[in-house]
Amino acid sequence: MMGWNQLGFSDPGTESAGRLFCYHDLVMVVVVFVLVLVGWFMMVMLSAKTLVKGQLDLTIKKHEILEIVWTIGPAVFLCVIGFFSLNNLYYMSGSGAPMFSFSAVGHQWYWEYIYESNSNLKLMSMSVSLKSELDSLYKEWEQYSVNCECDTSISSMDSKFDSLTQSNKELAQLNDYFMNIFSSVDSEKNKLSVELMHAWKLCGAACGGFSEMHALSALKDFLSCGREFILKCEDELIKPLESLLVSGFKEHSSILDSLFLSMVETSVMDSEGELRYDSYIMAEEQLTNLEEVGFGGFRRGDVSIPCFACCGVKNEVLVSTADVMHSWGVAELGIKIDAVPGRVNSGFITPMVPGYYYGFCYELCGSGHSEMPIVVVVLNMEQYLMMLNFLQQMTS
């Protein structure tokens, strides 16, 4: 964290920041070594009369080994520095899907933050019930499969419906109709089967933060795939046979209702509105009022409403500008992204410790350049969601 009378770097809040701080120390060691070595040779040459009484060996006119050393030596140092630099660059490029995402838009001279609706947040609170429903659906699907790989060919589906029609009259009426349209939707059925098996396996193997997020992402993909399958078949299948579907499928599957409700709920999540607010620098007279100062209280470093990020998960930062070039950077989080007109640049942060992190606009953007501080408040998952809900209510 940033503190008063600080001479060195702040404590790193992300692994990327820790890597950059260590890289800085490595480069400084190399620079100091080269500086001392070159300075020592210069001092010896300039003060030769005083130190060695002018007794230098002036007969040596060439020395191939020495030339090789002072040519290859700097190249070795540059290769070592370049290796760690490229390693850090590759690590900071990020991989995998982020859990949360927000946008930072630069203006003259303030920041605007935009939080899009993210259904992954609410899927996490539904994960226990959805996992049990998915497990039940997979068991039902497995019962009607010829083998364990969920073969969805027309011949296998024919045998499945033959077995089902013996116990369900409504499905018998649907059998012939389904056989006529299976050829047109066979690819969608295969895709749905693959997504179901993939989500079921990931949910069963989830044992940590990243694996749980990966499982939730696969579960959302399966629900989206099912929703797309229903929409594609709606005109030619569901509407003309709605009564038979209600009486037939609902009777045979006990969990399709709740799973379809989950699909509808994910659609509602995706259609929710965005959270948008502006972040201005706080005037100096406001810093003396304890009721108005809610974050930090640093002169020319505190803002009206800070940016919020979630601790322990990957947060994506999308940076753009509405006018001139800006640069959104927080050294303690190891991130600096340029805001270029007409472009949207992205970066990732995975904060390790909750707290306050301070940054600035690192691109000269006019007379108010120094009035664009950045404050990032990192909160735990529960507090983060509560704060976003509170801001949503305040701005609505």
VENTAUR-V13199 format. One record per pair of residues at least 12 apart in sequence whose ideal C-beta (glycine too) atoms are under 7 Angstrom apart, sorted by the first residue. I is the first residue (numbers start at 1). J is the second residue. D is the distance in Angstrom with one decimal. If there is no record, write none. Layout:
I|J|D / I|J|D
This chain:
1|355|5.4 / 1|356|6.5 / 2|332|7.0 / 2|358|5.1 / 9|21|5.4 / 10|331|6.8 / 10|332|4.7 / 11|332|7.0 / 12|332|6.4 / 12|334|6.6 / 13|332|4.7 / 13|333|5.1 / 13|351|5.2 / 13|352|6.3 / 13|353|5.7 / 13|355|7.0 / 13|357|5.5 / 13|378|6.8 / 14|333|5.1 / 14|334|5.0 / 14|349|5.5 / 14|350|5.7 / 14|351|5.8 / 14|352|6.2 / 15|350|6.8 / 15|352|6.9 / 16|91|6.8 / 16|92|5.2 / 16|334|3.5 / 16|335|7.0 / 17|332|5.9 / 17|333|5.8 / 17|334|3.1 / 19|88|5.1 / 19|91|6.5 / 20|88|6.5 / 20|334|5.2 / 23|84|5.6 / 23|85|6.8 / 23|88|5.8 / 26|84|6.3 / 27|81|6.1 / 30|77|5.4 / 30|81|6.4 / 94|348|3.8 / 96|314|6.8 / 97|217|5.7 / 98|314|4.4 / 98|315|6.1 / 98|316|3.9 / 98|348|6.3 / 99|120|6.1 / 99|213|5.7 / 99|310|6.8 / 99|313|4.0 / 99|314|5.6 / 100|118|6.1 / 100|310|5.3 / 100|313|6.7 / 100|315|4.9 / 101|116|6.2 / 101|118|6.6 / 101|316|4.1 / 101|318|6.7 / 102|114|6.4 / 102|115|4.8 / 102|317|6.6 / 103|318|4.3 / 103|320|6.8 / 104|307|6.9 / 104|317|6.2 / 104|319|5.1 / 104|328|4.8 / 105|320|5.4 / 105|321|6.7 / 105|322|5.7 / 106|321|4.2 / 106|322|6.8 / 106|326|3.1 / 106|328|6.9 / 106|339|4.4 / 106|361|7.0 / 107|322|5.2 / 107|323|6.3 / 108|323|5.3 / 108|324|6.6 / 108|365|6.5 / 108|366|5.5 / 108|368|6.2 / 109|365|7.0 / 109|366|6.7 / 109|368|3.1 / 109|369|6.9 / 109|371|4.9 / 109|372|5.1 / 110|278|5.6 / 110|279|6.2 / 110|280|4.8 / 110|372|6.5 / 111|279|4.6 / 111|372|6.4 / 111|374|6.6 / 112|276|6.9 / 112|278|5.2 / 113|277|6.0 / 113|279|6.2 / 113|307|5.3 / 114|274|5.8 / 114|276|4.9 / 115|274|6.4 / 115|275|4.1 / 115|388|6.2 / 116|274|5.3 / 117|269|6.3 / 117|270|6.6 / 117|272|3.8 / 117|273|6.8 / 117|274|6.4 / 119|220|6.7 / 119|266|5.4 / 119|269|3.6 / 119|270|5.5 / 120|216|6.1 / 120|220|6.9 / 121|385|6.2 / 122|269|5.5 / 123|216|5.1 / 123|219|6.9 / 123|220|5.9 / 124|216|6.3 / 127|216|6.1 / 130|219|6.0 / 130|262|5.9 / 131|203|4.8 / 133|255|5.1 / 133|258|5.5 / 133|259|5.3 / 134|199|6.1 / 134|200|5.8 / 134|203|6.0 / 134|219|6.5 / 135|200|6.8 / 136|255|4.7 / 137|255|5.7 / 137|259|6.1 / 138|196|6.3 / 138|200|4.4 / 140|253|5.8 / 141|196|6.4 / 144|160|4.6 / 146|159|6.8 / 150|193|4.3 / 150|197|5.9 / 152|189|4.5 / 152|190|5.3 / 152|193|5.0 / 154|182|5.1 / 154|183|6.6 / 154|186|6.9 / 157|182|6.0 / 158|179|6.5 / 161|175|4.7 / 161|178|6.6 / 164|252|7.0 / 168|248|6.3 / 168|251|6.7 / 168|252|6.0 / 170|244|5.5 / 170|247|5.0 / 170|248|3.5 / 171|248|5.0 / 171|252|6.8 / 173|244|6.1 / 174|241|6.7 / 174|244|5.7 / 174|248|6.1 / 177|241|6.9 / 181|236|6.6 / 181|237|6.4 / 185|232|6.9 / 185|233|6.1 / 188|229|4.9 / 188|232|6.3 / 191|225|5.9 / 192|225|5.4 / 192|226|6.1 / 192|229|5.4 / 195|221|5.7 / 195|222|4.2 / 195|225|4.6 / 196|222|5.7 / 198|218|5.4 / 199|218|4.3 / 199|219|4.7 / 199|222|4.2 / 202|214|6.0 / 202|215|4.0 / 202|218|4.7 / 203|215|4.7 / 203|219|6.4 / 209|312|6.4 / 209|313|6.7 / 213|313|7.0 / 220|266|6.5 / 223|262|6.1 / 223|263|4.9 / 223|266|5.4 / 226|263|5.9 / 227|263|4.7 / 227|267|6.7 / 275|388|6.2 / 275|391|5.8 / 275|392|5.2 / 275|395|6.6 / 276|395|7.0 / 277|305|5.5 / 277|391|6.5 / 277|395|5.7 / 279|303|4.7 / 279|304|6.1 / 279|305|5.2 / 279|306|6.6 / 279|307|6.8 / 280|303|6.4 / 280|304|4.7 / 281|300|6.7 / 281|303|6.0 / 281|371|4.7 / 281|373|5.6 / 282|302|4.6 / 282|303|6.2 / 282|304|6.1 / 284|299|6.3 / 287|299|6.3 / 287|302|6.7 / 295|356|6.1 / 295|375|5.7 / 295|377|6.5 / 296|356|5.3 / 296|375|6.5 / 298|358|6.8 / 300|370|6.8 / 300|373|6.5 / 301|358|5.4 / 301|373|4.9 / 302|375|6.5 / 303|373|5.8 / 303|375|4.9 / 306|375|3.8 / 306|376|6.5 / 306|377|4.8 / 307|374|6.8 / 307|375|6.7 / 307|376|4.8 / 308|377|5.3 / 308|379|6.3 / 308|384|6.2 / 308|387|5.5 / 308|388|6.8 / 309|349|6.4 / 309|351|5.7 / 309|376|5.7 / 309|378|5.1 / 310|379|6.6 / 310|381|5.9 / 310|384|4.4 / 311|351|4.9 / 311|354|4.9 / 311|378|5.0 / 311|379|6.4 / 311|380|5.5 / 313|350|6.7 / 314|348|5.6 / 314|350|5.1 / 315|348|6.9 / 315|349|5.1 / 316|346|6.0 / 316|348|5.7 / 317|335|6.7 / 317|337|6.4 / 317|346|6.6 / 317|347|4.9 / 317|349|6.5 / 318|344|5.5 / 318|346|5.2 / 319|337|4.2 / 319|339|4.9 / 319|345|5.1 / 320|339|5.7 / 320|343|6.9 / 320|344|4.7 / 321|339|3.9 / 321|340|6.8 / 321|341|5.6 / 324|365|5.1 / 324|366|6.6 / 325|338|6.8 / 325|339|6.3 / 325|340|6.0 / 325|341|6.8 / 325|363|5.0 / 325|365|6.3 / 326|339|4.0 / 326|361|5.2 / 326|363|5.3 / 326|365|5.2 / 327|339|6.3 / 327|361|5.8 / 327|362|3.9 / 327|363|3.8 / 328|374|6.5 / 329|359|5.1 / 329|360|6.8 / 329|362|4.7 / 330|357|5.2 / 330|358|7.0 / 330|359|3.4 / 330|374|5.9 / 330|376|5.5 / 331|359|6.5 / 332|357|4.5 / 333|349|4.9 / 333|351|6.6 / 333|357|5.4 / 333|376|6.5 / 335|347|5.1 / 335|349|5.4 / 336|362|6.0 / 338|363|6.5 / 351|378|4.2 / 354|378|4.9 / 354|379|5.8 / 354|380|6.0 / 355|378|5.8 / 356|375|6.5 / 356|377|5.9 / 357|376|4.4 / 357|378|6.6 / 358|373|6.9 / 358|374|6.8 / 358|375|5.9 / 359|374|3.8 / 360|372|6.8 / 360|373|5.7 / 360|374|6.2
